[in-house]
Amino acid sequence: MTDPAPAMDPASDTEIRNLVARFGLACTKHDTPAFRALWAEEGTWRIGEPFAQEATGPDACVEMLDRLWQGNDYFLQFTTQGPIDIDGDEAHSESLCQEFARGPERYYRTNGIWTDRLVRRDGRWLFAERSYRCLWLDLSPFSGDVFPLQGD
């Protein structure tokens, strides 16, 4: 006999999808106040090889974002949310990710998988752990014009 599917919590599912979307926008816009608000106090952000880095706590996660943005004129992240498993005030999810970045003499394109553990605190879903595993990386030059975000 197979286990029944977990009970669906549509409101939490939507909130978690929005949290993941806000992560991508905060990274793309380099919006550090918005980025900081996504993390639980004990939240850990990990990026695996070949650029292994880790930060714990909202302030350290913001510092890591600042370091990652250094040297970029452009950064964009696309995320396709995968399944979300919710169990009370904790959830797990995976999503597919594609990123592009460019700066003077710097080029970066990657595909990978985010693995997340989320917690609900004071009615808000936050990242407790967010880990990126690179599946493909291309550092070769690419062309195009950059149009900086203004007034956001």
PyRosetta script that sets phi, psi and omega in degrees:
from pyrosetta import init, pose_from_sequence

init()
pose = pose_from_sequence("MTDPAPAMDPASDTEIRNLVARFGLACTKHDTPAFRALWAEEGTWRIGEPFAQEATGPDACVEMLDRLWQGNDYFLQFTTQGPIDIDGDEAHSESLCQEFARGPERYYRTNGIWTDRLVRRDGRWLFAERSYRCLWLDLSPFSGDVFPLQGD")
pose.set_psi(1, 135.6)
pose.set_omega(1, 179.5)
pose.set_phi(2, -87.1)
pose.set_psi(2, 152.0)
pose.set_omega(2, 177.2)
pose.set_phi(3, -70.3)
pose.set_psi(3, 142.7)
pose.set_omega(3, 176.9)
pose.set_phi(4, -67.8)
pose.set_psi(4, 154.5)
pose.set_omega(4, 177.0)
pose.set_phi(5, -63.6)
pose.set_psi(5, 145.5)
pose.set_omega(5, 178.2)
pose.set_phi(6, -61.9)
pose.set_psi(6, 150.6)
pose.set_omega(6, 178.7)
pose.set_phi(7, -60.7)
pose.set_psi(7, 137.1)
pose.set_omega(7, -178.3)
pose.set_phi(8, -83.1)
pose.set_psi(8, 136.4)
pose.set_omega(8, 175.0)
pose.set_phi(9, -120.5)
pose.set_psi(9, 86.7)
pose.set_omega(9, -173.3)
pose.set_phi(10, -57.3)
pose.set_psi(10, -38.4)
pose.set_omega(10, -178.8)
pose.set_phi(11, -65.2)
pose.set_psi(11, -45.2)
pose.set_omega(11, 179.2)
pose.set_phi(12, -66.1)
pose.set_psi(12, -40.1)
pose.set_omega(12, 178.0)
pose.set_phi(13, -57.0)
pose.set_psi(13, -46.8)
pose.set_omega(13, 179.3)
pose.set_phi(14, -64.2)
pose.set_psi(14, -43.4)
pose.set_omega(14, -179.9)
pose.set_phi(15, -62.8)
pose.set_psi(15, -39.1)
pose.set_omega(15, 179.8)
pose.set_phi(16, -69.0)
pose.set_psi(16, -42.1)
pose.set_omega(16, 176.3)
pose.set_phi(17, -59.8)
pose.set_psi(17, -40.2)
pose.set_omega(17, 177.8)
pose.set_phi(18, -67.2)
pose.set_psi(18, -37.4)
pose.set_omega(18, 177.0)
pose.set_phi(19, -60.0)
pose.set_psi(19, -46.3)
pose.set_omega(19, 179.1)
pose.set_phi(20, -63.3)
pose.set_psi(20, -41.1)
pose.set_omega(20, 178.0)
pose.set_phi(21, -64.8)
pose.set_psi(21, -41.0)
pose.set_omega(21, 179.0)
pose.set_phi(22, -64.5)
pose.set_psi(22, -33.4)
pose.set_omega(22, 176.2)
pose.set_phi(23, -59.2)
pose.set_psi(23, -51.2)
pose.set_omega(23, -179.3)
pose.set_phi(24, -60.4)
pose.set_psi(24, -42.0)
pose.set_omega(24, 178.5)
pose.set_phi(25, -67.5)
pose.set_psi(25, -42.1)
pose.set_omega(25, 179.6)
pose.set_phi(26, -63.2)
pose.set_psi(26, -38.5)
pose.set_omega(26, 177.1)
pose.set_phi(27, -66.9)
pose.set_psi(27, -47.1)
pose.set_omega(27, -178.0)
pose.set_phi(28, -61.5)
pose.set_psi(28, -42.0)
pose.set_omega(28, -178.3)
pose.set_phi(29, -86.9)
pose.set_psi(29, -5.4)
pose.set_omega(29, -173.2)
pose.set_phi(30, 50.9)
pose.set_psi(30, 49.9)
pose.set_omega(30, -179.1)
pose.set_phi(31, -95.7)
pose.set_psi(31, 89.8)
pose.set_omega(31, -172.9)
pose.set_phi(32, -67.2)
pose.set_psi(32, -36.9)
pose.set_omega(32, 175.9)
pose.set_phi(33, -62.3)
pose.set_psi(33, -42.5)
pose.set_omega(33, 178.3)
pose.set_phi(34, -65.1)
pose.set_psi(34, -39.4)
pose.set_omega(34, -179.8)
pose.set_phi(35, -64.7)
pose.set_psi(35, -44.5)
pose.set_omega(35, -179.2)
pose.set_phi(36, -59.1)
pose.set_psi(36, -37.3)
pose.set_omega(36, -176.1)
pose.set_phi(37, -69.0)
pose.set_psi(37, -7.8)
pose.set_omega(37, -177.7)
pose.set_phi(38, -86.4)
pose.set_psi(38, -10.4)
pose.set_omega(38, -168.0)
pose.set_phi(39, -108.2)
pose.set_psi(39, 138.1)
pose.set_omega(39, 167.5)
pose.set_phi(40, -68.7)
pose.set_psi(40, 157.4)
pose.set_omega(40, -178.4)
pose.set_phi(41, -55.8)
pose.set_psi(41, -34.4)
pose.set_omega(41, 179.6)
pose.set_phi(42, -96.6)
pose.set_psi(42, 10.5)
pose.set_omega(42, -174.8)
pose.set_phi(43, -59.8)
pose.set_psi(43, 136.9)
pose.set_omega(43, 179.8)
pose.set_phi(44, -120.1)
pose.set_psi(44, 130.9)
pose.set_omega(44, 177.9)
pose.set_phi(45, -112.9)
pose.set_psi(45, 123.7)
pose.set_omega(45, -179.7)
pose.set_phi(46, -123.3)
pose.set_psi(46, 138.3)
pose.set_omega(46, 169.9)
pose.set_phi(47, -121.9)
pose.set_psi(47, 125.6)
pose.set_omega(47, -177.9)
pose.set_phi(48, -81.5)
pose.set_psi(48, -174.5)
pose.set_omega(48, 179.2)
pose.set_phi(49, -58.2)
pose.set_psi(49, 147.1)
pose.set_omega(49, 12.3)
pose.set_phi(50, -92.5)
pose.set_psi(50, 5.8)
pose.set_omega(50, -178.8)
pose.set_phi(51, -119.4)
pose.set_psi(51, 45.7)
pose.set_omega(51, -171.4)
pose.set_phi(52, -53.0)
pose.set_psi(52, 124.0)
pose.set_omega(52, 177.0)
pose.set_phi(53, -150.3)
pose.set_psi(53, 156.2)
pose.set_omega(53, 177.7)
pose.set_phi(54, -151.0)
pose.set_psi(54, 143.6)
pose.set_omega(54, 176.5)
pose.set_phi(55, -142.1)
pose.set_psi(55, 144.4)
pose.set_omega(55, 177.6)
pose.set_phi(56, -126.8)
pose.set_psi(56, 131.2)
pose.set_omega(56, -178.2)
pose.set_phi(57, 96.7)
pose.set_psi(57, 147.1)
pose.set_omega(57, -176.6)
pose.set_phi(58, -55.8)
pose.set_psi(58, -42.4)
pose.set_omega(58, -178.5)
pose.set_phi(59, -65.9)
pose.set_psi(59, -42.0)
pose.set_omega(59, 178.7)
pose.set_phi(60, -66.4)
pose.set_psi(60, -35.4)
pose.set_omega(60, 177.2)
pose.set_phi(61, -65.2)
pose.set_psi(61, -39.4)
pose.set_omega(61, 176.5)
pose.set_phi(62, -64.2)
pose.set_psi(62, -43.0)
pose.set_omega(62, 178.0)
pose.set_phi(63, -60.4)
pose.set_psi(63, -39.6)
pose.set_omega(63, 178.3)
pose.set_phi(64, -65.7)
pose.set_psi(64, -41.8)
pose.set_omega(64, 176.5)
pose.set_phi(65, -59.6)
pose.set_psi(65, -44.0)
pose.set_omega(65, 178.4)
pose.set_phi(66, -59.3)
pose.set_psi(66, -43.7)
pose.set_omega(66, 178.6)
pose.set_phi(67, -62.7)
pose.set_psi(67, -43.7)
pose.set_omega(67, -178.5)
pose.set_phi(68, -65.9)
pose.set_psi(68, -30.6)
pose.set_omega(68, -179.5)
pose.set_phi(69, -78.6)
pose.set_psi(69, -20.5)
pose.set_omega(69, -178.2)
pose.set_phi(70, -55.9)
pose.set_psi(70, 132.9)
pose.set_omega(70, 178.0)
pose.set_phi(71, 85.8)
pose.set_psi(71, -0.8)
pose.set_omega(71, 179.7)
pose.set_phi(72, -99.0)
pose.set_psi(72, 136.6)
pose.set_omega(72, 166.7)
pose.set_phi(73, -94.5)
pose.set_psi(73, -18.6)
pose.set_omega(73, -170.5)
pose.set_phi(74, -151.7)
pose.set_psi(74, 137.8)
pose.set_omega(74, 172.1)
pose.set_phi(75, -149.8)
pose.set_psi(75, 138.7)
pose.set_omega(75, 178.6)
pose.set_phi(76, -145.6)
pose.set_psi(76, 135.8)
pose.set_omega(76, 178.6)
pose.set_phi(77, -125.8)
pose.set_psi(77, 127.7)
pose.set_omega(77, 172.5)
pose.set_phi(78, -108.9)
pose.set_psi(78, 134.7)
pose.set_omega(78, 178.9)
pose.set_phi(79, -131.1)
pose.set_psi(79, 135.5)
pose.set_omega(79, 172.8)
pose.set_phi(80, -112.7)
pose.set_psi(80, 112.0)
pose.set_omega(80, -175.9)
pose.set_phi(81, -68.4)
pose.set_psi(81, 133.7)
pose.set_omega(81, 173.7)
pose.set_phi(82, -95.9)
pose.set_psi(82, -162.1)
pose.set_omega(82, -178.6)
pose.set_phi(83, -63.7)
pose.set_psi(83, 149.0)
pose.set_omega(83, 177.1)
pose.set_phi(84, -121.5)
pose.set_psi(84, 125.7)
pose.set_omega(84, 177.1)
pose.set_phi(85, -108.6)
pose.set_psi(85, 114.5)
pose.set_omega(85, -176.3)
pose.set_phi(86, -107.3)
pose.set_psi(86, 130.8)
pose.set_omega(86, 176.9)
pose.set_phi(87, -134.6)
pose.set_psi(87, 91.2)
pose.set_omega(87, -178.7)
pose.set_phi(88, 67.7)
pose.set_psi(88, -119.7)
pose.set_omega(88, -178.5)
pose.set_phi(89, -99.2)
pose.set_psi(89, 18.7)
pose.set_omega(89, 175.9)
pose.set_phi(90, -133.3)
pose.set_psi(90, 146.8)
pose.set_omega(90, 179.1)
pose.set_phi(91, -144.6)
pose.set_psi(91, 157.5)
pose.set_omega(91, 175.5)
pose.set_phi(92, -130.1)
pose.set_psi(92, 143.9)
pose.set_omega(92, 177.2)
pose.set_phi(93, -154.2)
pose.set_psi(93, 163.6)
pose.set_omega(93, 171.7)
pose.set_phi(94, -131.9)
pose.set_psi(94, 150.2)
pose.set_omega(94, 175.9)
pose.set_phi(95, -147.3)
pose.set_psi(95, 153.1)
pose.set_omega(95, 176.5)
pose.set_phi(96, -89.6)
pose.set_psi(96, 146.2)
pose.set_omega(96, -175.1)
pose.set_phi(97, -138.5)
pose.set_psi(97, 142.3)
pose.set_omega(97, 172.0)
pose.set_phi(98, -130.8)
pose.set_psi(98, 131.9)
pose.set_omega(98, -178.9)
pose.set_phi(99, -128.6)
pose.set_psi(99, 149.6)
pose.set_omega(99, 174.5)
pose.set_phi(100, -134.7)
pose.set_psi(100, 138.6)
pose.set_omega(100, 174.3)
pose.set_phi(101, -147.0)
pose.set_psi(101, 150.8)
pose.set_omega(101, 178.0)
pose.set_phi(102, -153.4)
pose.set_psi(102, 141.7)
pose.set_omega(102, 173.6)
pose.set_phi(103, -147.6)
pose.set_psi(103, -176.5)
pose.set_omega(103, 177.6)
pose.set_phi(104, -56.9)
pose.set_psi(104, 117.4)
pose.set_omega(104, 178.9)
pose.set_phi(105, 58.6)
pose.set_psi(105, 28.0)
pose.set_omega(105, 179.5)
pose.set_phi(106, -136.6)
pose.set_psi(106, 131.0)
pose.set_omega(106, -179.4)
pose.set_phi(107, -139.3)
pose.set_psi(107, 143.8)
pose.set_omega(107, -174.3)
pose.set_phi(108, -156.6)
pose.set_psi(108, 124.5)
pose.set_omega(108, 171.8)
pose.set_phi(109, -137.5)
pose.set_psi(109, 135.5)
pose.set_omega(109, -178.6)
pose.set_phi(110, -149.7)
pose.set_psi(110, 153.3)
pose.set_omega(110, 169.6)
pose.set_phi(111, -123.4)
pose.set_psi(111, 143.7)
pose.set_omega(111, 179.4)
pose.set_phi(112, -167.0)
pose.set_psi(112, -170.3)
pose.set_omega(112, -178.3)
pose.set_phi(113, -126.2)
pose.set_psi(113, 129.9)
pose.set_omega(113, 169.6)
pose.set_phi(114, -91.4)
pose.set_psi(114, 134.2)
pose.set_omega(114, 171.5)
pose.set_phi(115, -118.3)
pose.set_psi(115, 124.0)
pose.set_omega(115, -172.1)
pose.set_phi(116, -123.1)
pose.set_psi(116, 142.9)
pose.set_omega(116, 164.4)
pose.set_phi(117, -118.7)
pose.set_psi(117, 125.0)
pose.set_omega(117, -175.0)
pose.set_phi(118, -119.1)
pose.set_psi(118, 151.4)
pose.set_omega(118, 177.8)
pose.set_phi(119, -130.9)
pose.set_psi(119, 148.3)
pose.set_omega(119, 175.9)
pose.set_phi(120, -100.4)
pose.set_psi(120, 121.3)
pose.set_omega(120, 179.3)
pose.set_phi(121, -127.1)
pose.set_psi(121, 126.6)
pose.set_omega(121, 179.7)
pose.set_phi(122, 50.3)
pose.set_psi(122, 40.2)
pose.set_omega(122, 177.1)
pose.set_phi(123, 80.3)
pose.set_psi(123, 3.2)
pose.set_omega(123, -179.1)
pose.set_phi(124, -117.2)
pose.set_psi(124, 137.8)
pose.set_omega(124, 173.5)
pose.set_phi(125, -83.6)
pose.set_psi(125, 135.5)
pose.set_omega(125, -178.3)
pose.set_phi(126, -137.0)
pose.set_psi(126, 159.1)
pose.set_omega(126, 174.5)
pose.set_phi(127, -77.4)
pose.set_psi(127, 124.3)
pose.set_omega(127, 170.4)
pose.set_phi(128, -95.2)
pose.set_psi(128, -35.0)
pose.set_omega(128, 174.2)
pose.set_phi(129, -147.9)
pose.set_psi(129, 135.5)
pose.set_omega(129, 175.0)
pose.set_phi(130, -138.1)
pose.set_psi(130, 116.7)
pose.set_omega(130, -174.8)
pose.set_phi(131, -124.6)
pose.set_psi(131, 133.3)
pose.set_omega(131, -179.7)
pose.set_phi(132, -109.5)
pose.set_psi(132, 130.7)
pose.set_omega(132, 174.9)
pose.set_phi(133, -116.8)
pose.set_psi(133, 116.6)
pose.set_omega(133, 179.4)
pose.set_phi(134, -73.2)
pose.set_psi(134, 131.9)
pose.set_omega(134, 176.3)
pose.set_phi(135, -108.2)
pose.set_psi(135, -25.2)
pose.set_omega(135, -178.1)
pose.set_phi(136, -154.6)
pose.set_psi(136, 140.5)
pose.set_omega(136, -178.8)
pose.set_phi(137, -141.0)
pose.set_psi(137, 136.1)
pose.set_omega(137, 176.3)
pose.set_phi(138, -133.8)
pose.set_psi(138, 118.5)
pose.set_omega(138, 179.7)
pose.set_phi(139, -105.7)
pose.set_psi(139, 13.5)
pose.set_omega(139, -178.6)
pose.set_phi(140, -78.0)
pose.set_psi(140, 152.1)
pose.set_omega(140, -178.9)
pose.set_phi(141, -61.0)
pose.set_psi(141, 146.9)
pose.set_omega(141, 171.1)
pose.set_phi(142, -138.0)
pose.set_psi(142, 154.2)
pose.set_omega(142, -174.9)
pose.set_phi(143, -98.6)
pose.set_psi(143, 177.6)
pose.set_omega(143, 178.6)
pose.set_phi(144, 131.2)
pose.set_psi(144, 160.3)
pose.set_omega(144, 179.1)
pose.set_phi(145, -98.8)
pose.set_psi(145, 143.0)
pose.set_omega(145, 177.5)
pose.set_phi(146, -99.9)
pose.set_psi(146, 131.6)
pose.set_omega(146, 176.3)
pose.set_phi(147, -118.0)
pose.set_psi(147, 97.6)
pose.set_omega(147, -174.7)
pose.set_phi(148, -59.1)
pose.set_psi(148, 144.8)
pose.set_omega(148, 174.2)
pose.set_phi(149, -69.5)
pose.set_psi(149, 128.7)
pose.set_omega(149, -177.8)
pose.set_phi(150, -120.4)
pose.set_psi(150, 134.2)
pose.set_omega(150, 173.4)
pose.set_phi(151, 74.2)
pose.set_psi(151, 13.1)
pose.set_omega(151, 178.3)
pose.set_phi(152, -94.3)
pose.dump_pdb("model.pdb")
